[in-house]
Amino acid sequence: MPLYTIESVDHEGQGIARNAEGKTVFVEGALGGETVEARITRSKPSYDKAVTESVVKPSVDRVTPRCPHFGVCGGCSMQHLDARAQVAAKQRVLEDNLSRIGNVTPGLVFPAIEGTHWGYRTRARISVRHVAKKGGVLVGFHEKRSSYVADMKECHVLPKAVSDLLVPLRELIGSMALRDRAPQIEYAQGDGVPMLVLRNLEPVCDADMALLRAFAATHQVQWYLQPKGPETAAPLPGEAHTLGYQLEEFGLRYRFQPTEFTQVNQHINAMLVRRAIRWLDVQPTDRVGDFFCGLGNFTLPIAQRAAFTYGIEGSAPLIQRARDNAADNGLTGKAEFAVANLFTIDEGWLASLPRLNKWLVDPPRDGALELVKSLPNADSVSGAALRPERIVYVSCNPATLARDASILVHEKGYRLLGAGVANMFPHTAHVESLAVFDRL
């Protein structure tokens, strides 16, 4: 079996090596600086994929994975790498993407935002499968590179109280008449007890309803049922629940439904909001736009400080949730909201907005391409008023951030003041980051 010397780690946590002919080989389970024996699993004209069979020369940063399911479960990909080294690797991925894709270099590299490395997930989508050959119902994440559900009995990135539910949930679903028609459980945690959303593909019979209620009472959880799309999720008949999270530093509380988007790691979210607000440098005279605002995670703390805040999001239900949260926190009138598809906008749409002198941008993985393209170019005199003086960009994909940064810097007249990572998903290759752009 061939030996490979691992040069670095890519954005998916795979080792990068070269074979004897100079062809790139992506090696799963290998770390930078290691020498490993690896087996080729896929061969393409420009690269090969391989999996580590044995580590001949280990990295000083290699550690023993904490979870017994690591390597099979697809939920984590980096538990074999020291937690601090994971953060450094993510910072390198961010800087490499900015340089290689965007041809930009941040003036400052911000210190990484870090928190606890275990038990951090406050939401998760967990698959359910009745597999007779494996003795019954499986409840867990998908296996790596597979649609199969991993045979999990514990998960160390979930809070222990939720991890401890995996086996009882298997037993519960296995005892229900619905066991073949319940493909998913979505978990969400706010400032109360855990919420579990059961995706039920057919109505729940009385016997199954009694089992769900008994499970909730025994394990201190609350159930929702979701018969169709996420908007149909509702508590069990006769029950009403309130789910929320707090940004204590700002004195804010947000209500949300368990199927609505919130950040997976609430501790890191609070630190990320704090840093974004600091770098946005909101003054009492500022008029701030919050693009892809969701339920108002960034909008409301901005509204506490600015003269005017305008949140824009493509989802009408999330915008209504943002309005409700603004009202709950006494910020009606300080924050206004609008529904718009930010993937189909242009400069004309941008010109129709209220005057905004600063932006907070927090897009999904696709990035904010149409938004940044809608800005007038740097040499446009007539469009100068549409170009905000500062943009704070929160990204969950360093590649699309780098692409958008290239447009901002090379076409729209901005400089990349600084950038850094937030370790929102420890033990995964996911890179969350924050970048700050100033108008020249």
C-alpha positions as CSV (number, residue, x, y, z in Angstrom):
1,M,0.0,0.0,0.0
2,P,1.5,3.4,-1.0
3,L,2.8,5.9,1.5
4,Y,1.7,9.5,1.4
5,T,3.3,12.6,3.0
6,I,0.4,15.0,3.9
7,E,1.2,18.6,3.0
8,S,-1.9,20.3,4.5
9,V,-5.6,19.9,5.3
10,D,-8.3,21.1,2.9
11,H,-11.7,22.8,3.7
12,E,-13.3,19.4,4.3
13,G,-10.7,18.3,6.8
14,Q,-9.0,15.9,4.3
15,G,-5.2,15.6,4.1
16,I,-3.7,16.8,0.8
17,A,-0.8,14.8,-0.6
18,R,0.8,14.1,-4.0
19,N,1.4,10.7,-5.5
20,A,4.6,9.7,-7.4
21,E,3.4,11.3,-10.6
22,G,2.5,14.5,-8.8
23,K,-1.3,14.0,-8.9
24,T,-3.2,15.4,-5.9
25,V,-4.6,12.9,-3.5
26,F,-7.2,13.9,-0.8
27,V,-6.7,11.5,2.1
28,E,-9.5,11.1,4.6
29,G,-8.4,10.7,8.2
30,A,-4.9,12.2,7.6
31,L,-3.4,15.4,9.2
32,G,-0.9,17.9,8.0
33,G,2.7,16.7,8.4
34,E,1.8,13.0,8.7
35,T,3.0,10.0,6.7
36,V,0.2,7.6,6.2
37,E,-0.6,4.4,4.3
38,A,-3.8,5.1,2.3
39,R,-6.1,3.2,0.1
40,I,-7.4,4.8,-3.1
41,T,-11.3,4.9,-3.1
42,R,-11.9,7.0,-6.2
43,S,-9.8,8.1,-9.1
44,K,-10.5,11.1,-11.2
45,P,-8.4,12.6,-14.0
46,S,-7.1,15.5,-11.9
47,Y,-7.2,14.0,-8.4
48,D,-7.6,10.8,-6.3
49,K,-9.6,10.2,-3.1
50,A,-8.2,7.9,-0.5
51,V,-8.8,6.8,3.1
52,T,-6.1,6.3,5.7
53,E,-5.4,2.7,6.6
54,S,-2.5,3.3,9.0
55,V,-0.5,6.3,10.4
56,V,3.2,5.7,10.0
57,K,4.3,9.1,11.3
58,P,1.6,10.9,13.3
59,S,1.2,14.6,13.7
60,V,1.9,16.1,17.2
61,D,-1.7,17.4,17.0
62,R,-3.3,14.0,16.6
63,V,-5.5,13.0,19.5
64,T,-7.7,10.0,20.3
65,P,-11.3,10.8,19.2
66,R,-13.7,11.0,22.1
67,C,-16.7,9.5,20.4
68,P,-16.7,5.8,19.7
69,H,-18.7,6.4,16.5
70,F,-16.1,8.7,15.0
71,G,-15.1,7.5,11.6
72,V,-18.5,6.0,10.8
73,C,-20.9,8.8,11.8
74,G,-20.8,11.7,9.3
75,G,-21.5,14.3,12.0
76,C,-17.9,15.0,12.8
77,S,-14.7,14.9,10.7
78,M,-12.0,16.3,12.9
79,Q,-12.2,14.7,16.3
80,H,-8.7,13.2,15.7
81,L,-7.2,16.7,15.6
82,D,-6.5,18.7,18.7
83,A,-9.2,21.3,19.3
84,R,-6.9,24.3,19.1
85,A,-5.2,22.9,16.0
86,Q,-8.7,22.6,14.4
87,V,-9.2,26.4,14.9
88,A,-5.8,27.1,13.3
89,A,-6.6,24.9,10.4
90,K,-9.9,26.7,9.8
91,Q,-8.1,30.1,9.9
92,R,-5.7,28.8,7.3
93,V,-8.7,27.7,5.1
94,L,-10.2,31.2,5.4
95,E,-7.0,32.9,4.5
96,D,-6.2,30.5,1.7
97,N,-9.7,31.1,0.2
98,L,-9.4,34.9,0.4
99,S,-6.0,34.7,-1.3
100,R,-6.6,32.0,-3.9
101,I,-10.2,32.8,-4.9
102,G,-10.5,36.5,-3.9
103,N,-7.0,37.7,-4.5
104,V,-7.4,39.7,-1.3
105,T,-5.5,39.9,2.0
106,P,-7.1,41.1,5.3
107,G,-5.3,44.0,6.9
108,L,-5.9,42.3,10.3
109,V,-6.4,38.7,11.3
110,F,-8.9,38.7,14.1
111,P,-8.4,36.4,17.1
112,A,-10.6,33.3,16.7
113,I,-13.9,33.2,18.5
114,E,-13.8,30.0,20.6
115,G,-15.9,28.3,23.3
116,T,-16.6,24.8,24.6
117,H,-15.7,22.0,22.2
118,W,-18.2,19.5,23.5
119,G,-22.0,19.4,24.0
120,Y,-22.4,22.6,22.1
121,R,-25.2,21.8,19.6
122,T,-28.5,23.5,20.5
123,R,-30.2,22.1,17.4
124,A,-29.8,19.1,15.2
125,R,-31.7,17.1,12.5
126,I,-31.6,13.5,13.4
127,S,-32.6,10.7,11.0
128,V,-34.8,7.8,12.0
129,R,-34.9,4.4,10.2
130,H,-36.5,1.1,11.0
131,V,-33.9,-1.5,10.0
132,A,-35.0,-5.0,10.8
133,K,-31.6,-6.4,9.9
134,K,-30.0,-4.2,12.7
135,G,-32.5,-5.2,15.3
136,G,-35.0,-2.3,15.1
137,V,-35.0,1.4,14.9
138,L,-31.8,3.5,14.4
139,V,-31.7,7.2,15.5
140,G,-28.7,9.3,14.6
141,F,-26.8,11.1,11.9
142,H,-26.0,9.7,8.5
143,E,-22.9,7.6,8.1
144,K,-20.0,9.2,6.2
145,R,-20.7,9.4,2.4
146,S,-23.9,7.4,2.8
147,S,-27.6,7.7,3.2
148,Y,-27.6,5.0,5.9
149,V,-28.2,6.0,9.5
150,A,-25.3,5.5,11.8
151,D,-25.9,3.0,14.6
152,M,-25.4,5.5,17.4
153,K,-25.8,5.2,21.1
154,E,-24.1,8.5,22.1
155,C,-23.1,11.8,20.6
156,H,-20.6,14.1,22.3
157,V,-21.3,17.3,20.4
158,L,-24.9,17.2,21.6
159,P,-25.6,18.2,25.2
160,K,-25.3,15.1,27.4
161,A,-29.0,15.2,28.3
162,V,-29.9,15.0,24.6
163,S,-27.2,12.4,23.8
164,D,-28.7,10.3,26.5
165,L,-32.0,10.3,24.7
166,L,-30.7,8.5,21.6
167,V,-31.3,5.0,22.9
168,P,-34.6,5.8,24.6
169,L,-35.8,7.4,21.3
170,R,-34.9,4.2,19.5
171,E,-37.0,2.2,21.9
172,L,-39.9,4.7,21.7
173,I,-40.1,4.8,17.9
174,G,-39.6,1.1,17.8
175,S,-42.7,0.6,20.0
176,M,-44.9,2.9,17.9
177,A,-47.3,2.0,15.0
178,L,-45.7,4.9,13.2
179,R,-42.2,3.5,13.3
180,D,-42.0,3.1,9.5
181,R,-43.5,6.5,8.8
182,A,-41.4,8.7,11.0
183,P,-38.1,9.5,9.1
184,Q,-36.8,12.4,11.2
185,I,-36.6,14.0,14.6
186,E,-35.5,17.6,14.8
187,Y,-34.1,18.8,18.1
188,A,-34.0,22.4,19.2
189,Q,-32.9,23.9,22.5
190,G,-33.5,27.3,23.8
191,D,-33.7,28.6,27.3
192,G,-36.2,25.9,28.3
193,V,-36.5,22.2,28.0
194,P,-35.5,20.4,24.7
195,M,-38.0,20.5,21.9
196,L,-38.3,17.4,19.7
197,V,-40.1,17.7,16.3
198,L,-41.3,14.3,15.0
199,R,-41.7,14.2,11.2
200,N,-44.9,12.1,10.9
201,L,-45.8,11.0,7.4
202,E,-49.3,9.9,8.6
203,P,-51.6,10.9,11.4
204,V,-50.5,9.8,14.9
205,C,-52.9,7.2,16.4
206,D,-54.1,7.5,20.0
207,A,-51.8,4.8,21.3
208,D,-48.7,6.5,19.8
209,M,-49.9,9.9,21.1
210,A,-50.0,8.4,24.6
211,L,-46.4,7.0,24.1
212,L,-45.1,10.4,23.1
213,R,-46.8,12.1,26.1
214,A,-45.3,9.5,28.5
215,F,-41.9,9.9,27.0
216,A,-42.1,13.7,27.4
217,A,-43.0,13.4,31.0
218,T,-40.3,10.9,31.8
219,H,-37.4,12.6,30.0
220,Q,-38.4,16.3,30.4
221,V,-38.8,17.1,26.8
222,Q,-41.6,18.6,24.7
223,W,-42.9,17.2,21.4
224,Y,-44.0,18.8,18.2
225,L,-45.5,17.0,15.2
226,Q,-44.7,17.9,11.6
227,P,-47.0,16.3,9.2
228,K,-45.8,18.2,6.1
229,G,-43.4,21.1,5.6
230,P,-41.7,23.0,8.4
231,E,-44.5,25.5,8.7
232,T,-46.9,22.7,9.8
233,A,-44.9,21.9,13.0
234,A,-47.1,22.3,16.1
235,P,-47.2,21.0,19.7
236,L,-49.1,17.9,20.6
237,P,-52.9,18.6,20.7
238,G,-53.8,20.6,23.8
239,E,-50.3,21.8,24.5
240,A,-48.6,25.1,24.0
241,H,-44.9,25.8,24.2
242,T,-42.7,28.8,24.0
243,L,-39.1,28.4,22.7
244,G,-36.6,31.2,23.0
245,Y,-32.9,32.1,23.4
246,Q,-31.3,35.1,25.0
247,L,-28.5,37.5,24.2
248,E,-27.9,38.4,27.8
249,E,-25.2,41.1,27.1
250,F,-27.9,43.0,25.1
251,G,-30.9,42.2,27.4
252,L,-32.7,40.6,24.4
253,R,-34.8,37.5,24.2
254,Y,-35.8,35.9,20.9
255,R,-38.8,33.6,20.4
256,F,-38.6,31.0,17.6
257,Q,-40.2,27.9,16.4
258,P,-38.1,24.7,16.6
259,T,-38.1,24.4,12.7
260,E,-36.9,28.0,12.2
261,F,-33.3,28.8,11.6
262,T,-31.2,29.7,14.6
263,Q,-27.4,29.2,15.1
264,V,-26.4,25.7,16.2
265,N,-24.0,27.0,18.9
266,Q,-25.7,29.7,21.0
267,H,-22.5,30.5,23.1
268,I,-20.5,31.2,19.9
269,N,-23.5,33.1,18.4
270,A,-23.5,35.5,21.4
271,M,-19.8,36.1,21.0
272,L,-20.1,36.6,17.2
273,V,-22.9,39.1,17.7
274,R,-20.8,41.0,20.2
275,R,-17.8,41.2,17.8
276,A,-20.0,42.1,14.8
277,I,-21.6,45.0,16.7
278,R,-18.2,46.2,17.8
279,W,-16.8,46.2,14.3
280,L,-19.9,47.7,12.8
281,D,-19.2,50.6,15.3
282,V,-22.8,51.6,15.4
283,Q,-23.4,55.3,16.3
284,P,-26.7,57.0,17.3
285,T,-26.9,58.7,13.9
286,D,-26.3,55.5,11.8
287,R,-28.8,53.9,9.5
288,V,-28.0,50.3,9.2
289,G,-29.1,47.6,6.8
290,D,-29.2,44.0,8.0
291,F,-29.3,41.7,5.0
292,F,-30.4,38.1,5.4
293,C,-31.6,39.1,8.8
294,G,-33.6,36.0,9.7
295,L,-35.5,36.4,13.0
296,G,-33.5,39.5,13.9
297,N,-30.4,37.9,15.5
298,F,-28.2,40.9,14.6
299,T,-31.0,43.4,13.8
300,L,-32.2,43.9,17.4
301,P,-28.8,44.7,19.1
302,I,-28.1,47.1,16.2
303,A,-31.5,48.7,16.6
304,Q,-30.6,49.4,20.3
305,R,-27.8,51.7,19.1
306,A,-28.7,53.1,15.7
307,A,-31.0,55.8,14.6
308,F,-32.7,53.4,12.1
309,T,-32.3,49.7,11.3
310,Y,-33.7,47.9,8.3
311,G,-33.8,44.1,8.2
312,I,-34.3,42.2,4.9
313,E,-34.9,38.5,4.5
314,G,-36.4,36.2,1.9
315,S,-38.7,34.2,4.2
316,A,-42.0,35.9,5.1
317,P,-42.5,33.8,8.3
318,L,-39.0,34.7,9.5
319,I,-39.7,38.4,8.9
320,Q,-42.9,38.1,10.9
321,R,-40.9,36.4,13.7
322,A,-38.4,39.3,13.5
323,R,-41.2,41.9,13.9
324,D,-42.6,40.0,16.8
325,N,-39.2,39.8,18.5
326,A,-38.7,43.5,18.0
327,A,-42.1,44.2,19.6
328,D,-41.3,41.8,22.5
329,N,-38.1,43.7,23.2
330,G,-39.5,47.2,22.9
331,L,-37.8,48.0,19.5
332,T,-40.8,48.5,17.3
333,G,-40.1,51.7,15.3
334,K,-36.4,51.3,15.9
335,A,-36.3,48.3,13.5
336,E,-38.2,47.9,10.3
337,F,-38.4,44.7,8.2
338,A,-39.1,43.8,4.6
339,V,-39.3,40.6,2.6
340,A,-37.1,40.4,-0.5
341,N,-35.4,37.7,-2.5
342,L,-31.8,38.8,-2.1
343,F,-30.6,36.4,-4.9
344,T,-32.6,38.3,-7.6
345,I,-31.9,42.0,-6.8
346,D,-30.1,44.7,-8.8
347,E,-28.9,48.3,-8.4
348,G,-32.4,49.6,-9.1
349,W,-33.7,47.7,-6.2
350,L,-30.9,48.8,-4.0
351,A,-31.7,52.5,-4.9
352,S,-35.3,52.0,-3.7
353,L,-34.2,51.2,-0.1
354,P,-34.1,53.8,2.7
355,R,-30.8,55.5,3.0
356,L,-28.3,53.1,4.8
357,N,-24.8,54.1,5.7
358,K,-23.7,50.7,7.2
359,W,-24.5,47.1,6.4
360,L,-24.5,43.8,8.3
361,V,-24.6,40.9,5.8
362,D,-25.2,37.3,7.0
363,P,-26.0,35.1,4.0
364,P,-26.4,31.3,3.7
365,R,-23.7,29.2,2.1
366,D,-24.5,30.6,-1.4
367,G,-23.1,34.0,-0.2
368,A,-24.3,37.4,-1.2
369,L,-23.3,37.7,-4.8
370,E,-26.3,39.7,-6.2
371,L,-26.2,42.0,-3.2
372,V,-22.5,43.0,-3.6
373,K,-22.9,43.2,-7.4
374,S,-25.8,45.6,-6.9
375,L,-23.5,48.1,-5.4
376,P,-22.3,50.9,-7.8
377,N,-18.7,50.5,-8.9
378,A,-16.0,52.5,-7.3
379,D,-15.8,55.0,-10.2
380,S,-19.6,55.8,-10.1
381,V,-20.1,59.3,-8.9
382,S,-23.9,59.2,-9.1
383,G,-24.1,56.0,-7.1
384,A,-21.7,56.9,-4.4
385,A,-24.5,57.4,-1.8
386,L,-25.5,53.8,-2.2
387,R,-22.2,52.4,-1.1
388,P,-22.1,52.0,2.7
389,E,-19.1,53.2,4.6
390,R,-18.6,49.9,6.3
391,I,-19.8,46.3,5.7
392,V,-19.6,43.6,8.3
393,Y,-20.0,40.2,6.5
394,V,-20.7,37.1,8.5
395,S,-20.0,34.0,6.4
396,C,-20.6,30.2,6.7
397,N,-18.7,29.5,3.5
398,P,-15.2,30.8,3.0
399,A,-15.3,30.2,-0.7
400,T,-18.3,32.4,-1.4
401,L,-17.0,35.0,1.1
402,A,-13.8,35.1,-0.9
403,R,-15.7,35.5,-4.2
404,D,-17.8,38.4,-2.8
405,A,-14.7,40.0,-1.2
406,S,-13.0,40.0,-4.6
407,I,-15.9,42.0,-6.0
408,L,-16.0,44.4,-3.1
409,V,-12.3,45.1,-3.2
410,H,-11.5,45.0,-6.9
411,E,-14.7,46.5,-8.3
412,K,-16.7,48.3,-5.6
413,G,-13.9,50.4,-3.9
414,Y,-13.5,48.7,-0.5
415,R,-10.6,47.4,1.5
416,L,-10.7,44.3,3.6
417,L,-9.9,45.7,7.0
418,G,-9.8,42.3,8.7
419,A,-11.2,38.8,8.9
420,G,-11.2,35.8,11.3
421,V,-13.0,32.6,12.2
422,A,-15.6,31.7,14.7
423,N,-15.5,28.0,15.8
424,M,-19.3,27.5,15.5
425,F,-19.0,23.8,14.8
426,P,-16.0,22.2,16.7
427,H,-14.9,18.8,15.4
428,T,-16.3,19.5,11.9
429,A,-14.7,21.2,8.9
430,H,-17.3,23.9,8.9
431,V,-15.8,27.4,8.8
432,E,-17.8,30.3,10.2
433,S,-16.1,33.7,9.7
434,L,-16.4,37.4,10.0
435,A,-14.9,40.0,7.6
436,V,-15.0,43.8,7.8
437,F,-14.9,46.0,4.7
438,D,-14.3,49.8,4.7
439,R,-15.1,52.1,1.8
440,L,-12.1,53.8,0.4
